[in-house]
Amino acid sequence: SWCCLPLNHVGGMMQIIRAASTGGKVFFFDYRSLYQESLGSFFENQWISLVPTQLHRLIESPVACENLRRFRGIFMGGAALPLRLAQKCRFESLPLYPSYGMSETAGMITLLDANSFLNGIDGVGNTLPHAQISVDSQRNCFLVKSKSMCLNHTEFSSMSGGWLPTPDYGYQNEDGNWFVQGRLDCTIITGGEKVNPREIEQVLGQFESVRECVVYGIEDEEWGQSVVAYISPKTINIQKLKEFAKRKLASHSIPKEWHLVEELPLSAMGKP
């Protein structure tokens, strides 16, 4: 596999552990090397793990797309995959494997295979053999159990019967495919209405010129919380974007503050 994620995060560290446990090899490089045409032959039949932020930038380059198509598979995790980015990946025939996992489970515990993804199936796939996912009927959030748990004392204390409660919520369809809809700890309550920032991000991300978007809530004396959106790049026509939002979102979900920035302040794992 080709490792371009930070080794101080589970996304990078687990690539070393997978290689050590399967007799594989790991190559370390900067993901921007994928822009180089001369390196294409090195990527044949290999694996790579990316986060959406990296893929957002790579997919704009024909050379990078050609290099990504050479890989046996592209593990995608770290953050939600925007719908418009998923559509671009399908158009470019990129062998994407969307997944769900976290540091507490030492990496992915679900995986959607590339053929299903390319055939238009969304979600993060079925649970992998070493793990289990259930839904807490009271809190409506995911409970996870895995042979690869990596927990601190507080997390370990919160477990019941080997199950770890998470802030993530979603559902499983009849085929066993999991869909992650959001996080309880990110829910915005504005004017008494619950707002899922991920849903707003997915909608705004469908606007043609939006590259990346982050939505969150800030304290507001009148509303309790206000919805704030940071969007890149700066060149977006903000008036047209606001009109688009009014057509697509409920009134309480429309951001009250809009900030245009050239690049979002995201971590190496694609998180704000």
QUIWORA-V728630 format. One record per pair of residues at least 6 apart in sequence whose C-alpha atoms are under 7 Angstrom apart, sorted by the first residue. I is the first residue (numbers start at 1). J is the second residue. Records with the same first field share a line. If there is no record, write none. Layout:
BEGIN
I=J / J
END
This chain:
BEGIN
1=25 / 26 / 27 / 46 / 47 / 48
2=26 / 27 / 28 / 47 / 48
3=12 / 15 / 26 / 27 / 28 / 29 / 48 / 49
4=28 / 29 / 30 / 31
5=11 / 12 / 268
6=12 / 268
7=13
10=103 / 106 / 107
11=107
14=107
16=26
19=25 / 26
34=64 / 67
35=63 / 64
36=63
37=63
40=67
43=67 / 70 / 71
44=70 / 71
45=70 / 71 / 72
46=71 / 72
47=71 / 72 / 73 / 74
48=73 / 74 / 75
49=74 / 75 / 76
50=74 / 75 / 76 / 77
51=76 / 77 / 78 / 79 / 269 / 270
52=79 / 81 / 270
53=270
56=85
58=64 / 65
59=65
65=92
68=94
69=93 / 94 / 95
72=95
73=95 / 96 / 97
74=95 / 96 / 97
75=96 / 97 / 98 / 99
76=96 / 97 / 98 / 99
77=98 / 99 / 100
78=269 / 270
79=270 / 271
82=202 / 205
83=202
84=205 / 206
90=118
93=118
95=114
96=114 / 117
97=111 / 112 / 113 / 114
98=111 / 112 / 124
99=108 / 110 / 111 / 112 / 124 / 125
100=108 / 109 / 110 / 111 / 124
101=107 / 108 / 109 / 110
102=108
104=149 / 150 / 151
105=146 / 148 / 149 / 150
106=148 / 149 / 150
109=127 / 128 / 131
110=124 / 125 / 126 / 127 / 128
111=124 / 125 / 126 / 127 / 128
112=124 / 125 / 126
123=177 / 178 / 179
124=177 / 178 / 179
125=177 / 178
126=176 / 177 / 178
130=146 / 147
131=145 / 146 / 147
132=144 / 145 / 146
133=142 / 143 / 144 / 145
134=142 / 143 / 144
135=141 / 142 / 143
136=142 / 143
140=169
141=166 / 167 / 168 / 169
142=165 / 166 / 168 / 169
143=163 / 164 / 165 / 166
144=163 / 164 / 165
145=162 / 163 / 164
158=164
159=165
167=183 / 184 / 185
168=180 / 182 / 183 / 184
169=180 / 181 / 182 / 183
170=179 / 180 / 181 / 182
171=178 / 179 / 180
172=178 / 179
182=196 / 198
187=194 / 195 / 196 / 197
188=194 / 195 / 196 / 217 / 225
189=195 / 224 / 225
190=223 / 224 / 225 / 226
191=223 / 224
195=253
197=215 / 216
201=213 / 214 / 215
204=245
205=212 / 213
207=241
209=236
210=231 / 232 / 233 / 236
211=232 / 233
212=231 / 232
213=230 / 231 / 232
214=229 / 230 / 231
215=227 / 228 / 229 / 230
216=227 / 228 / 229
217=225 / 226 / 227 / 228
218=225 / 226 / 227
219=225 / 226
220=226
226=256
227=255 / 256 / 257
228=255 / 256 / 257 / 258
229=255 / 257 / 258 / 259
230=258 / 259 / 260 / 261
231=259 / 260 / 261
232=260 / 261 / 262 / 263 / 264
233=260 / 261 / 262 / 263
234=260 / 261 / 262
245=254
246=254
265=272
266=272
END
